[in-house]
Structure formats: structure tokens, C-alpha cells
Amino acid sequence: MLTCLALTWLNPHVYLDTVFLLGSVANTHGDGRWAFALGAGLASIVWFFGLAYGARLLGGVLGSPRAWRVLDGVIAVVMIALGVSLVLPH
């Protein structure tokens, strides 16, 4: 439990992302900064619960080496497409 708490609260990314980055972007929204911060916090909660729930649902499917090869192939295609889109002129 202490290791979990230490990895969470002693992680500098928590403060860089939450306090500095989110705070800086929220400040650009003027009077809507609190609504922006609330929306960003809710989006984060939905994202992480979605990851956890999706991992539980896909646990059986991703139990085989073949599934991981397919997933790795899809990721490779996406990465190559992103790289090509960055190189080609718009």
C-alpha cells in the first residue's frame, strides 16, 4: 500500500500534468476555467475506468500470442501511417 501511494504522490508527472499543464491550459479559458478543469478531471476518470473495464473485458481475448501479434500489427500500421503523414507535405 505504501509503494502504491509513493508511486502516485511522489511521481513528478502527477504535478507536472495536473498542476502546471492543466492549470496553464485552464487559465486560458477565462471565466470558464473551473468548468474546463472539471471537464478534464471527469474525462480522466472516464478514461482510466474505461481502461480498467476494457482490460477486464479483453483479458480473455488477449490471452493468446496470436491476439498480441494482431494487436502489434495494428499498432505498427498506425505508427507507420502517422510517420508518413508527418513526412508528406499537406
PyMOL Python script that loads the backbone (N, CA, C, O; Angstrom):
from pymol import cmd

cmd.read_pdbstr("""\
ATOM      1  N   MET A   1       0.827  -1.183   0.000  1.00  0.00           N
ATOM      2  CA  MET A   1       0.000   0.000   0.000  1.00  0.00           C
ATOM      3  C   MET A   1       0.875   1.251   0.000  1.00  0.00           C
ATOM      4  O   MET A   1       0.586   2.215  -0.710  1.00  0.00           O
ATOM      5  N   LEU A   2       1.930   1.236   0.786  1.00  0.00           N
ATOM      6  CA  LEU A   2       2.831   2.391   0.817  1.00  0.00           C
ATOM      7  C   LEU A   2       3.525   2.594  -0.527  1.00  0.00           C
ATOM      8  O   LEU A   2       3.728   3.731  -0.954  1.00  0.00           O
ATOM      9  N   THR A   3       3.887   1.512  -1.187  1.00  0.00           N
ATOM     10  CA  THR A   3       4.517   1.627  -2.506  1.00  0.00           C
ATOM     11  C   THR A   3       3.549   2.245  -3.490  1.00  0.00           C
ATOM     12  O   THR A   3       3.941   3.098  -4.287  1.00  0.00           O
ATOM     13  N   CYS A   4       2.298   1.837  -3.453  1.00  0.00           N
ATOM     14  CA  CYS A   4       1.279   2.400  -4.338  1.00  0.00           C
ATOM     15  C   CYS A   4       1.111   3.897  -4.089  1.00  0.00           C
ATOM     16  O   CYS A   4       1.060   4.686  -5.032  1.00  0.00           O
ATOM     17  N   LEU A   5       1.028   4.276  -2.842  1.00  0.00           N
ATOM     18  CA  LEU A   5       0.898   5.696  -2.501  1.00  0.00           C
ATOM     19  C   LEU A   5       2.136   6.483  -2.911  1.00  0.00           C
ATOM     20  O   LEU A   5       2.022   7.607  -3.400  1.00  0.00           O
ATOM     21  N   ALA A   6       3.308   5.908  -2.717  1.00  0.00           N
ATOM     22  CA  ALA A   6       4.540   6.589  -3.092  1.00  0.00           C
ATOM     23  C   ALA A   6       4.628   6.767  -4.611  1.00  0.00           C
ATOM     24  O   ALA A   6       5.022   7.829  -5.093  1.00  0.00           O
ATOM     25  N   LEU A   7       4.260   5.723  -5.359  1.00  0.00           N
ATOM     26  CA  LEU A   7       4.298   5.842  -6.820  1.00  0.00           C
ATOM     27  C   LEU A   7       3.304   6.876  -7.335  1.00  0.00           C
ATOM     28  O   LEU A   7       3.522   7.491  -8.379  1.00  0.00           O
ATOM     29  N   THR A   8       2.228   7.060  -6.607  1.00  0.00           N
ATOM     30  CA  THR A   8       1.236   8.048  -7.013  1.00  0.00           C
ATOM     31  C   THR A   8       1.655   9.459  -6.612  1.00  0.00           C
ATOM     32  O   THR A   8       1.746  10.343  -7.463  1.00  0.00           O
ATOM     33  N   TRP A   9       1.907   9.672  -5.342  1.00  0.00           N
ATOM     34  CA  TRP A   9       2.088  11.030  -4.838  1.00  0.00           C
ATOM     35  C   TRP A   9       3.522  11.546  -4.943  1.00  0.00           C
ATOM     36  O   TRP A   9       3.735  12.758  -4.893  1.00  0.00           O
ATOM     37  N   LEU A  10       4.493  10.677  -5.083  1.00  0.00           N
ATOM     38  CA  LEU A  10       5.876  11.139  -5.242  1.00  0.00           C
ATOM     39  C   LEU A  10       6.298  11.189  -6.714  1.00  0.00           C
ATOM     40  O   LEU A  10       7.451  11.493  -7.020  1.00  0.00           O
ATOM     41  N   ASN A  11       5.380  10.895  -7.611  1.00  0.00           N
ATOM     42  CA  ASN A  11       5.647  10.919  -9.038  1.00  0.00           C
ATOM     43  C   ASN A  11       5.582  12.368  -9.538  1.00  0.00           C
ATOM     44  O   ASN A  11       4.530  12.999  -9.432  1.00  0.00           O
ATOM     45  N   PRO A  12       6.667  12.902 -10.075  1.00  0.00           N
ATOM     46  CA  PRO A  12       6.644  14.294 -10.522  1.00  0.00           C
ATOM     47  C   PRO A  12       5.684  14.545 -11.685  1.00  0.00           C
ATOM     48  O   PRO A  12       5.246  15.678 -11.884  1.00  0.00           O
ATOM     49  N   HIS A  13       5.355  13.517 -12.448  1.00  0.00           N
ATOM     50  CA  HIS A  13       4.422  13.704 -13.567  1.00  0.00           C
ATOM     51  C   HIS A  13       3.026  14.074 -13.080  1.00  0.00           C
ATOM     52  O   HIS A  13       2.282  14.761 -13.780  1.00  0.00           O
ATOM     53  N   VAL A  14       2.672  13.620 -11.887  1.00  0.00           N
ATOM     54  CA  VAL A  14       1.374  13.991 -11.325  1.00  0.00           C
ATOM     55  C   VAL A  14       1.287  15.502 -11.233  1.00  0.00           C
ATOM     56  O   VAL A  14       0.277  16.093 -11.614  1.00  0.00           O
ATOM     57  N   TYR A  15       2.324  16.123 -10.736  1.00  0.00           N
ATOM     58  CA  TYR A  15       2.302  17.562 -10.531  1.00  0.00           C
ATOM     59  C   TYR A  15       2.523  18.318 -11.828  1.00  0.00           C
ATOM     60  O   TYR A  15       1.904  19.361 -12.043  1.00  0.00           O
ATOM     61  N   LEU A  16       3.393  17.816 -12.699  1.00  0.00           N
ATOM     62  CA  LEU A  16       3.613  18.482 -13.980  1.00  0.00           C
ATOM     63  C   LEU A  16       2.344  18.491 -14.817  1.00  0.00           C
ATOM     64  O   LEU A  16       1.961  19.528 -15.359  1.00  0.00           O
ATOM     65  N   ASP A  17       1.693  17.343 -14.924  1.00  0.00           N
ATOM     66  CA  ASP A  17       0.489  17.249 -15.741  1.00  0.00           C
ATOM     67  C   ASP A  17      -0.690  17.955 -15.103  1.00  0.00           C
ATOM     68  O   ASP A  17      -1.373  18.746 -15.754  1.00  0.00           O
ATOM     69  N   THR A  18      -0.930  17.674 -13.840  1.00  0.00           N
ATOM     70  CA  THR A  18      -2.137  18.178 -13.197  1.00  0.00           C
ATOM     71  C   THR A  18      -2.037  19.657 -12.848  1.00  0.00           C
ATOM     72  O   THR A  18      -2.918  20.439 -13.206  1.00  0.00           O
ATOM     73  N   VAL A  19      -1.001  20.037 -12.171  1.00  0.00           N
ATOM     74  CA  VAL A  19      -0.916  21.407 -11.680  1.00  0.00           C
ATOM     75  C   VAL A  19      -0.464  22.369 -12.769  1.00  0.00           C
ATOM     76  O   VAL A  19      -1.132  23.368 -13.034  1.00  0.00           O
ATOM     77  N   PHE A  20       0.653  22.075 -13.393  1.00  0.00           N
ATOM     78  CA  PHE A  20       1.212  23.047 -14.334  1.00  0.00           C
ATOM     79  C   PHE A  20       0.517  23.021 -15.700  1.00  0.00           C
ATOM     80  O   PHE A  20       0.053  24.059 -16.173  1.00  0.00           O
ATOM     81  N   LEU A  21       0.440  21.863 -16.328  1.00  0.00           N
ATOM     82  CA  LEU A  21      -0.135  21.788 -17.663  1.00  0.00           C
ATOM     83  C   LEU A  21      -1.627  22.075 -17.643  1.00  0.00           C
ATOM     84  O   LEU A  21      -2.099  22.956 -18.362  1.00  0.00           O
ATOM     85  N   LEU A  22      -2.369  21.346 -16.834  1.00  0.00           N
ATOM     86  CA  LEU A  22      -3.812  21.540 -16.781  1.00  0.00           C
ATOM     87  C   LEU A  22      -4.164  22.936 -16.264  1.00  0.00           C
ATOM     88  O   LEU A  22      -5.086  23.579 -16.764  1.00  0.00           O
ATOM     89  N   GLY A  23      -3.430  23.387 -15.273  1.00  0.00           N
ATOM     90  CA  GLY A  23      -3.675  24.732 -14.747  1.00  0.00           C
ATOM     91  C   GLY A  23      -3.389  25.817 -15.758  1.00  0.00           C
ATOM     92  O   GLY A  23      -4.132  26.794 -15.843  1.00  0.00           O
ATOM     93  N   SER A  24      -2.322  25.664 -16.531  1.00  0.00           N
ATOM     94  CA  SER A  24      -1.982  26.654 -17.557  1.00  0.00           C
ATOM     95  C   SER A  24      -3.028  26.699 -18.654  1.00  0.00           C
ATOM     96  O   SER A  24      -3.433  27.777 -19.090  1.00  0.00           O
ATOM     97  N   VAL A  25      -3.465  25.533 -19.099  1.00  0.00           N
ATOM     98  CA  VAL A  25      -4.477  25.488 -20.160  1.00  0.00           C
ATOM     99  C   VAL A  25      -5.817  25.997 -19.632  1.00  0.00           C
ATOM    100  O   VAL A  25      -6.524  26.710 -20.343  1.00  0.00           O
ATOM    101  N   ALA A  26      -6.170  25.649 -18.418  1.00  0.00           N
ATOM    102  CA  ALA A  26      -7.437  26.102 -17.834  1.00  0.00           C
ATOM    103  C   ALA A  26      -7.462  27.619 -17.718  1.00  0.00           C
ATOM    104  O   ALA A  26      -8.507  28.237 -17.917  1.00  0.00           O
ATOM    105  N   ASN A  27      -6.339  28.215 -17.402  1.00  0.00           N
ATOM    106  CA  ASN A  27      -6.286  29.675 -17.261  1.00  0.00           C
ATOM    107  C   ASN A  27      -6.561  30.406 -18.559  1.00  0.00           C
ATOM    108  O   ASN A  27      -6.967  31.568 -18.532  1.00  0.00           O
ATOM    109  N   THR A  28      -6.351  29.758 -19.695  1.00  0.00           N
ATOM    110  CA  THR A  28      -6.629  30.407 -20.985  1.00  0.00           C
ATOM    111  C   THR A  28      -8.121  30.459 -21.278  1.00  0.00           C
ATOM    112  O   THR A  28      -8.526  31.084 -22.257  1.00  0.00           O
ATOM    113  N   HIS A  29      -8.945  29.823 -20.459  1.00  0.00           N
ATOM    114  CA  HIS A  29     -10.388  29.790 -20.687  1.00  0.00           C
ATOM    115  C   HIS A  29     -11.140  30.838 -19.866  1.00  0.00           C
ATOM    116  O   HIS A  29     -12.368  30.802 -19.785  1.00  0.00           O
ATOM    117  N   GLY A  30     -10.419  31.753 -19.270  1.00  0.00           N
ATOM    118  CA  GLY A  30     -11.058  32.863 -18.552  1.00  0.00           C
ATOM    119  C   GLY A  30     -12.003  32.395 -17.464  1.00  0.00           C
ATOM    120  O   GLY A  30     -11.637  31.614 -16.585  1.00  0.00           O
ATOM    121  N   ASP A  31     -13.250  32.900 -17.547  1.00  0.00           N
ATOM    122  CA  ASP A  31     -14.236  32.559 -16.512  1.00  0.00           C
ATOM    123  C   ASP A  31     -14.658  31.093 -16.564  1.00  0.00           C
ATOM    124  O   ASP A  31     -15.218  30.582 -15.594  1.00  0.00           O
ATOM    125  N   GLY A  32     -14.403  30.413 -17.670  1.00  0.00           N
ATOM    126  CA  GLY A  32     -14.771  29.015 -17.784  1.00  0.00           C
ATOM    127  C   GLY A  32     -13.681  28.062 -17.338  1.00  0.00           C
ATOM    128  O   GLY A  32     -13.753  26.863 -17.607  1.00  0.00           O
ATOM    129  N   ARG A  33     -12.651  28.596 -16.644  1.00  0.00           N
ATOM    130  CA  ARG A  33     -11.519  27.738 -16.269  1.00  0.00           C
ATOM    131  C   ARG A  33     -11.913  26.627 -15.313  1.00  0.00           C
ATOM    132  O   ARG A  33     -11.360  25.529 -15.379  1.00  0.00           O
ATOM    133  N   TRP A  34     -12.866  26.898 -14.421  1.00  0.00           N
ATOM    134  CA  TRP A  34     -13.269  25.847 -13.478  1.00  0.00           C
ATOM    135  C   TRP A  34     -14.084  24.775 -14.188  1.00  0.00           C
ATOM    136  O   TRP A  34     -13.967  23.591 -13.873  1.00  0.00           O
ATOM    137  N   ALA A  35     -14.907  25.187 -15.143  1.00  0.00           N
ATOM    138  CA  ALA A  35     -15.656  24.201 -15.937  1.00  0.00           C
ATOM    139  C   ALA A  35     -14.693  23.358 -16.768  1.00  0.00           C
ATOM    140  O   ALA A  35     -14.881  22.149 -16.905  1.00  0.00           O
ATOM    141  N   PHE A  36     -13.656  23.998 -17.324  1.00  0.00           N
ATOM    142  CA  PHE A  36     -12.648  23.263 -18.086  1.00  0.00           C
ATOM    143  C   PHE A  36     -11.931  22.251 -17.192  1.00  0.00           C
ATOM    144  O   PHE A  36     -11.760  21.093 -17.573  1.00  0.00           O
ATOM    145  N   ALA A  37     -11.515  22.685 -16.016  1.00  0.00           N
ATOM    146  CA  ALA A  37     -10.812  21.793 -15.089  1.00  0.00           C
ATOM    147  C   ALA A  37     -11.715  20.641 -14.652  1.00  0.00           C
ATOM    148  O   ALA A  37     -11.256  19.504 -14.553  1.00  0.00           O
ATOM    149  N   LEU A  38     -12.983  20.918 -14.391  1.00  0.00           N
ATOM    150  CA  LEU A  38     -13.928  19.862 -14.020  1.00  0.00           C
ATOM    151  C   LEU A  38     -14.097  18.868 -15.170  1.00  0.00           C
ATOM    152  O   LEU A  38     -14.091  17.655 -14.955  1.00  0.00           O
ATOM    153  N   GLY A  39     -14.249  19.387 -16.392  1.00  0.00           N
ATOM    154  CA  GLY A  39     -14.377  18.512 -17.558  1.00  0.00           C
ATOM    155  C   GLY A  39     -13.144  17.659 -17.776  1.00  0.00           C
ATOM    156  O   GLY A  39     -13.254  16.479 -18.109  1.00  0.00           O
ATOM    157  N   ALA A  40     -11.970  18.247 -17.592  1.00  0.00           N
ATOM    158  CA  ALA A  40     -10.727  17.493 -17.745  1.00  0.00           C
ATOM    159  C   ALA A  40     -10.616  16.412 -16.677  1.00  0.00           C
ATOM    160  O   ALA A  40     -10.166  15.301 -16.960  1.00  0.00           O
ATOM    161  N   GLY A  41     -11.022  16.731 -15.460  1.00  0.00           N
ATOM    162  CA  GLY A  41     -10.998  15.732 -14.390  1.00  0.00           C
ATOM    163  C   GLY A  41     -11.977  14.594 -14.652  1.00  0.00           C
ATOM    164  O   GLY A  41     -11.647  13.427 -14.437  1.00  0.00           O
ATOM    165  N   LEU A  42     -13.174  14.926 -15.113  1.00  0.00           N
ATOM    166  CA  LEU A  42     -14.154  13.891 -15.432  1.00  0.00           C
ATOM    167  C   LEU A  42     -13.695  13.033 -16.607  1.00  0.00           C
ATOM    168  O   LEU A  42     -13.890  11.817 -16.606  1.00  0.00           O
ATOM    169  N   ALA A  43     -13.085  13.665 -17.609  1.00  0.00           N
ATOM    170  CA  ALA A  43     -12.559  12.906 -18.742  1.00  0.00           C
ATOM    171  C   ALA A  43     -11.475  11.941 -18.282  1.00  0.00           C
ATOM    172  O   ALA A  43     -11.401  10.816 -18.777  1.00  0.00           O
ATOM    173  N   SER A  44     -10.646  12.360 -17.355  1.00  0.00           N
ATOM    174  CA  SER A  44      -9.601  11.493 -16.823  1.00  0.00           C
ATOM    175  C   SER A  44     -10.199  10.297 -16.089  1.00  0.00           C
ATOM    176  O   SER A  44      -9.733   9.169 -16.248  1.00  0.00           O
ATOM    177  N   ILE A  45     -11.212  10.539 -15.300  1.00  0.00           N
ATOM    178  CA  ILE A  45     -11.871   9.449 -14.574  1.00  0.00           C
ATOM    179  C   ILE A  45     -12.493   8.460 -15.556  1.00  0.00           C
ATOM    180  O   ILE A  45     -12.332   7.249 -15.408  1.00  0.00           O
ATOM    181  N   VAL A  46     -13.202   8.976 -16.553  1.00  0.00           N
ATOM    182  CA  VAL A  46     -13.832   8.100 -17.553  1.00  0.00           C
ATOM    183  C   VAL A  46     -12.768   7.305 -18.299  1.00  0.00           C
ATOM    184  O   VAL A  46     -12.943   6.111 -18.543  1.00  0.00           O
ATOM    185  N   TRP A  47     -11.658   7.962 -18.666  1.00  0.00           N
ATOM    186  CA  TRP A  47     -10.576   7.300 -19.404  1.00  0.00           C
ATOM    187  C   TRP A  47      -9.992   6.132 -18.602  1.00  0.00           C
ATOM    188  O   TRP A  47      -9.872   5.023 -19.122  1.00  0.00           O
ATOM    189  N   PHE A  48      -9.634   6.375 -17.351  1.00  0.00           N
ATOM    190  CA  PHE A  48      -8.978   5.334 -16.570  1.00  0.00           C
ATOM    191  C   PHE A  48      -9.941   4.211 -16.181  1.00  0.00           C
ATOM    192  O   PHE A  48      -9.540   3.047 -16.153  1.00  0.00           O
ATOM    193  N   PHE A  49     -11.193   4.533 -15.883  1.00  0.00           N
ATOM    194  CA  PHE A  49     -12.156   3.468 -15.633  1.00  0.00           C
ATOM    195  C   PHE A  49     -12.425   2.680 -16.909  1.00  0.00           C
ATOM    196  O   PHE A  49     -12.603   1.463 -16.866  1.00  0.00           O
ATOM    197  N   GLY A  50     -12.454   3.375 -18.046  1.00  0.00           N
ATOM    198  CA  GLY A  50     -12.621   2.685 -19.323  1.00  0.00           C
ATOM    199  C   GLY A  50     -11.465   1.748 -19.615  1.00  0.00           C
ATOM    200  O   GLY A  50     -11.671   0.640 -20.110  1.00  0.00           O
ATOM    201  N   LEU A  51     -10.254   2.183 -19.315  1.00  0.00           N
ATOM    202  CA  LEU A  51      -9.095   1.306 -19.485  1.00  0.00           C
ATOM    203  C   LEU A  51      -9.203   0.069 -18.605  1.00  0.00           C
ATOM    204  O   LEU A  51      -8.963  -1.050 -19.058  1.00  0.00           O
ATOM    205  N   ALA A  52      -9.561   0.276 -17.358  1.00  0.00           N
ATOM    206  CA  ALA A  52      -9.664  -0.858 -16.431  1.00  0.00           C
ATOM    207  C   ALA A  52     -10.784  -1.805 -16.850  1.00  0.00           C
ATOM    208  O   ALA A  52     -10.596  -3.021 -16.853  1.00  0.00           O
ATOM    209  N   TYR A  53     -11.934  -1.266 -17.199  1.00  0.00           N
ATOM    210  CA  TYR A  53     -13.067  -2.098 -17.597  1.00  0.00           C
ATOM    211  C   TYR A  53     -12.764  -2.803 -18.918  1.00  0.00           C
ATOM    212  O   TYR A  53     -13.069  -3.985 -19.078  1.00  0.00           O
ATOM    213  N   GLY A  54     -12.163  -2.079 -19.865  1.00  0.00           N
ATOM    214  CA  GLY A  54     -11.794  -2.680 -21.147  1.00  0.00           C
ATOM    215  C   GLY A  54     -10.769  -3.787 -20.972  1.00  0.00           C
ATOM    216  O   GLY A  54     -10.840  -4.809 -21.654  1.00  0.00           O
ATOM    217  N   ALA A  55      -9.823  -3.598 -20.073  1.00  0.00           N
ATOM    218  CA  ALA A  55      -8.818  -4.630 -19.812  1.00  0.00           C
ATOM    219  C   ALA A  55      -9.485  -5.879 -19.252  1.00  0.00           C
ATOM    220  O   ALA A  55      -9.107  -6.999 -19.597  1.00  0.00           O
ATOM    221  N   ARG A  56     -10.463  -5.688 -18.401  1.00  0.00           N
ATOM    222  CA  ARG A  56     -11.173  -6.836 -17.846  1.00  0.00           C
ATOM    223  C   ARG A  56     -11.958  -7.566 -18.931  1.00  0.00           C
ATOM    224  O   ARG A  56     -11.972  -8.796 -18.973  1.00  0.00           O
ATOM    225  N   LEU A  57     -12.607  -6.808 -19.803  1.00  0.00           N
ATOM    226  CA  LEU A  57     -13.400  -7.416 -20.867  1.00  0.00           C
ATOM    227  C   LEU A  57     -12.520  -8.121 -21.902  1.00  0.00           C
ATOM    228  O   LEU A  57     -12.886  -9.178 -22.415  1.00  0.00           O
ATOM    229  N   LEU A  58     -11.365  -7.536 -22.203  1.00  0.00           N
ATOM    230  CA  LEU A  58     -10.496  -8.096 -23.239  1.00  0.00           C
ATOM    231  C   LEU A  58      -9.459  -9.066 -22.687  1.00  0.00           C
ATOM    232  O   LEU A  58      -8.657  -9.604 -23.450  1.00  0.00           O
ATOM    233  N   GLY A  59      -9.459  -9.296 -21.395  1.00  0.00           N
ATOM    234  CA  GLY A  59      -8.474 -10.183 -20.779  1.00  0.00           C
ATOM    235  C   GLY A  59      -8.447 -11.569 -21.396  1.00  0.00           C
ATOM    236  O   GLY A  59      -7.374 -12.123 -21.638  1.00  0.00           O
ATOM    237  N   GLY A  60      -9.612 -12.128 -21.651  1.00  0.00           N
ATOM    238  CA  GLY A  60      -9.667 -13.454 -22.248  1.00  0.00           C
ATOM    239  C   GLY A  60      -9.212 -13.463 -23.701  1.00  0.00           C
ATOM    240  O   GLY A  60      -8.509 -14.373 -24.139  1.00  0.00           O
ATOM    241  N   VAL A  61      -9.620 -12.442 -24.437  1.00  0.00           N
ATOM    242  CA  VAL A  61      -9.257 -12.355 -25.852  1.00  0.00           C
ATOM    243  C   VAL A  61      -7.757 -12.160 -26.021  1.00  0.00           C
ATOM    244  O   VAL A  61      -7.147 -12.751 -26.911  1.00  0.00           O
ATOM    245  N   LEU A  62      -7.172 -11.341 -25.178  1.00  0.00           N
ATOM    246  CA  LEU A  62      -5.744 -11.037 -25.304  1.00  0.00           C
ATOM    247  C   LEU A  62      -4.859 -12.057 -24.593  1.00  0.00           C
ATOM    248  O   LEU A  62      -3.676 -11.805 -24.368  1.00  0.00           O
ATOM    249  N   GLY A  63      -5.423 -13.188 -24.245  1.00  0.00           N
ATOM    250  CA  GLY A  63      -4.654 -14.233 -23.573  1.00  0.00           C
ATOM    251  C   GLY A  63      -3.808 -15.074 -24.510  1.00  0.00           C
ATOM    252  O   GLY A  63      -2.977 -15.861 -24.057  1.00  0.00           O
ATOM    253  N   SER A  64      -4.010 -14.918 -25.811  1.00  0.00           N
ATOM    254  CA  SER A  64      -3.264 -15.757 -26.757  1.00  0.00           C
ATOM    255  C   SER A  64      -2.157 -14.955 -27.448  1.00  0.00           C
ATOM    256  O   SER A  64      -2.308 -13.753 -27.669  1.00  0.00           O
ATOM    257  N   PRO A  65      -1.069 -15.604 -27.781  1.00  0.00           N
ATOM    258  CA  PRO A  65       0.013 -14.922 -28.503  1.00  0.00           C
ATOM    259  C   PRO A  65      -0.434 -14.398 -29.873  1.00  0.00           C
ATOM    260  O   PRO A  65       0.064 -13.372 -30.335  1.00  0.00           O
ATOM    261  N   ARG A  66      -1.363 -15.094 -30.517  1.00  0.00           N
ATOM    262  CA  ARG A  66      -1.848 -14.657 -31.836  1.00  0.00           C
ATOM    263  C   ARG A  66      -2.542 -13.295 -31.725  1.00  0.00           C
ATOM    264  O   ARG A  66      -2.351 -12.424 -32.573  1.00  0.00           O
ATOM    265  N   ALA A  67      -3.342 -13.119 -30.683  1.00  0.00           N
ATOM    266  CA  ALA A  67      -4.037 -11.845 -30.485  1.00  0.00           C
ATOM    267  C   ALA A  67      -3.033 -10.712 -30.310  1.00  0.00           C
ATOM    268  O   ALA A  67      -3.246  -9.613 -30.822  1.00  0.00           O
ATOM    269  N   TRP A  68      -1.945 -10.966 -29.597  1.00  0.00           N
ATOM    270  CA  TRP A  68      -0.926  -9.935 -29.394  1.00  0.00           C
ATOM    271  C   TRP A  68      -0.194  -9.617 -30.688  1.00  0.00           C
ATOM    272  O   TRP A  68       0.176  -8.466 -30.920  1.00  0.00           O
ATOM    273  N   ARG A  69       0.021 -10.625 -31.538  1.00  0.00           N
ATOM    274  CA  ARG A  69       0.646 -10.366 -32.838  1.00  0.00           C
ATOM    275  C   ARG A  69      -0.254  -9.487 -33.695  1.00  0.00           C
ATOM    276  O   ARG A  69       0.224  -8.570 -34.362  1.00  0.00           O
ATOM    277  N   VAL A  70      -1.549  -9.762 -33.680  1.00  0.00           N
ATOM    278  CA  VAL A  70      -2.502  -8.938 -34.440  1.00  0.00           C
ATOM    279  C   VAL A  70      -2.507  -7.511 -33.890  1.00  0.00           C
ATOM    280  O   VAL A  70      -2.455  -6.550 -34.657  1.00  0.00           O
ATOM    281  N   LEU A  71      -2.568  -7.373 -32.575  1.00  0.00           N
ATOM    282  CA  LEU A  71      -2.557  -6.046 -31.959  1.00  0.00           C
ATOM    283  C   LEU A  71      -1.269  -5.299 -32.294  1.00  0.00           C
ATOM    284  O   LEU A  71      -1.311  -4.115 -32.625  1.00  0.00           O
ATOM    285  N   ASP A  72      -0.135  -5.973 -32.211  1.00  0.00           N
ATOM    286  CA  ASP A  72       1.137  -5.344 -32.566  1.00  0.00           C
ATOM    287  C   ASP A  72       1.148  -4.921 -34.025  1.00  0.00           C
ATOM    288  O   ASP A  72       1.693  -3.869 -34.359  1.00  0.00           O
ATOM    289  N   GLY A  73       0.556  -5.722 -34.896  1.00  0.00           N
ATOM    290  CA  GLY A  73       0.476  -5.371 -36.313  1.00  0.00           C
ATOM    291  C   GLY A  73      -0.370  -4.127 -36.540  1.00  0.00           C
ATOM    292  O   GLY A  73      -0.001  -3.255 -37.327  1.00  0.00           O
ATOM    293  N   VAL A  74      -1.493  -4.047 -35.860  1.00  0.00           N
ATOM    294  CA  VAL A  74      -2.356  -2.867 -35.980  1.00  0.00           C
ATOM    295  C   VAL A  74      -1.623  -1.623 -35.483  1.00  0.00           C
ATOM    296  O   VAL A  74      -1.684  -0.569 -36.116  1.00  0.00           O
ATOM    297  N   ILE A  75      -0.938  -1.745 -34.363  1.00  0.00           N
ATOM    298  CA  ILE A  75      -0.174  -0.610 -33.832  1.00  0.00           C
ATOM    299  C   ILE A  75       0.922  -0.202 -34.809  1.00  0.00           C
ATOM    300  O   ILE A  75       1.159   0.990 -35.005  1.00  0.00           O
ATOM    301  N   ALA A  76       1.589  -1.168 -35.421  1.00  0.00           N
ATOM    302  CA  ALA A  76       2.642  -0.861 -36.398  1.00  0.00           C
ATOM    303  C   ALA A  76       2.072  -0.103 -37.590  1.00  0.00           C
ATOM    304  O   ALA A  76       2.681   0.859 -38.058  1.00  0.00           O
ATOM    305  N   VAL A  77       0.910  -0.523 -38.085  1.00  0.00           N
ATOM    306  CA  VAL A  77       0.285   0.168 -39.228  1.00  0.00           C
ATOM    307  C   VAL A  77      -0.070   1.605 -38.850  1.00  0.00           C
ATOM    308  O   VAL A  77       0.158   2.525 -39.635  1.00  0.00           O
ATOM    309  N   VAL A  78      -0.621   1.802 -37.666  1.00  0.00           N
ATOM    310  CA  VAL A  78      -0.981   3.147 -37.213  1.00  0.00           C
ATOM    311  C   VAL A  78       0.267   4.015 -37.082  1.00  0.00           C
ATOM    312  O   VAL A  78       0.261   5.166 -37.519  1.00  0.00           O
ATOM    313  N   MET A  79       1.329   3.489 -36.494  1.00  0.00           N
ATOM    314  CA  MET A  79       2.562   4.256 -36.324  1.00  0.00           C
ATOM    315  C   MET A  79       3.179   4.624 -37.676  1.00  0.00           C
ATOM    316  O   MET A  79       3.644   5.749 -37.860  1.00  0.00           O
ATOM    317  N   ILE A  80       3.185   3.684 -38.614  1.00  0.00           N
ATOM    318  CA  ILE A  80       3.726   3.978 -39.947  1.00  0.00           C
ATOM    319  C   ILE A  80       2.879   5.041 -40.634  1.00  0.00           C
ATOM    320  O   ILE A  80       3.418   5.957 -41.256  1.00  0.00           O
ATOM    321  N   ALA A  81       1.554   4.927 -40.527  1.00  0.00           N
ATOM    322  CA  ALA A  81       0.670   5.929 -41.136  1.00  0.00           C
ATOM    323  C   ALA A  81       0.909   7.307 -40.530  1.00  0.00           C
ATOM    324  O   ALA A  81       0.931   8.305 -41.250  1.00  0.00           O
ATOM    325  N   LEU A  82       1.086   7.368 -39.226  1.00  0.00           N
ATOM    326  CA  LEU A  82       1.374   8.660 -38.574  1.00  0.00           C
ATOM    327  C   LEU A  82       2.704   9.220 -39.046  1.00  0.00           C
ATOM    328  O   LEU A  82       2.813  10.411 -39.339  1.00  0.00           O
ATOM    329  N   GLY A  83       3.714   8.363 -39.121  1.00  0.00           N
ATOM    330  CA  GLY A  83       5.026   8.815 -39.590  1.00  0.00           C
ATOM    331  C   GLY A  83       4.966   9.331 -41.018  1.00  0.00           C
ATOM    332  O   GLY A  83       5.535  10.379 -41.323  1.00  0.00           O
ATOM    333  N   VAL A  84       4.284   8.608 -41.893  1.00  0.00           N
ATOM    334  CA  VAL A  84       4.161   9.040 -43.289  1.00  0.00           C
ATOM    335  C   VAL A  84       3.404  10.354 -43.372  1.00  0.00           C
ATOM    336  O   VAL A  84       3.773  11.238 -44.146  1.00  0.00           O
ATOM    337  N   SER A  85       2.334  10.488 -42.568  1.00  0.00           N
ATOM    338  CA  SER A  85       1.557  11.741 -42.599  1.00  0.00           C
ATOM    339  C   SER A  85       2.381  12.937 -42.116  1.00  0.00           C
ATOM    340  O   SER A  85       2.138  14.069 -42.535  1.00  0.00           O
ATOM    341  N   LEU A  86       3.339  12.694 -41.252  1.00  0.00           N
ATOM    342  CA  LEU A  86       4.202  13.789 -40.778  1.00  0.00           C
ATOM    343  C   LEU A  86       5.254  14.166 -41.811  1.00  0.00           C
ATOM    344  O   LEU A  86       5.690  15.315 -41.868  1.00  0.00           O
ATOM    345  N   VAL A  87       5.654  13.213 -42.615  1.00  0.00           N
ATOM    346  CA  VAL A  87       6.718  13.465 -43.610  1.00  0.00           C
ATOM    347  C   VAL A  87       6.151  14.126 -44.865  1.00  0.00           C
ATOM    348  O   VAL A  87       6.773  15.024 -45.431  1.00  0.00           O
ATOM    349  N   LEU A  88       4.970  13.680 -45.298  1.00  0.00           N
ATOM    350  CA  LEU A  88       4.382  14.197 -46.531  1.00  0.00           C
ATOM    351  C   LEU A  88       3.912  15.627 -46.358  1.00  0.00           C
ATOM    352  O   LEU A  88       3.415  15.989 -45.291  1.00  0.00           O
ATOM    353  N   PRO A  89       4.060  16.453 -47.398  1.00  0.00           N
ATOM    354  CA  PRO A  89       3.559  17.831 -47.304  1.00  0.00           C
ATOM    355  C   PRO A  89       2.030  17.848 -47.303  1.00  0.00           C
ATOM    356  O   PRO A  89       1.391  16.979 -47.895  1.00  0.00           O
ATOM    357  N   HIS A  90       1.468  18.819 -46.651  1.00  0.00           N
ATOM    358  CA  HIS A  90      -0.005  18.915 -46.551  1.00  0.00           C
ATOM    359  C   HIS A  90      -0.535  19.809 -47.626  1.00  0.00           C
ATOM    360  O   HIS A  90      -1.744  20.019 -47.714  1.00  0.00           O
TER     361      HIS A  90
END
""", "prot")
cmd.dss("prot")
cmd.show_as("cartoon", "prot")
cmd.util.cbc("prot")
cmd.orient("prot")
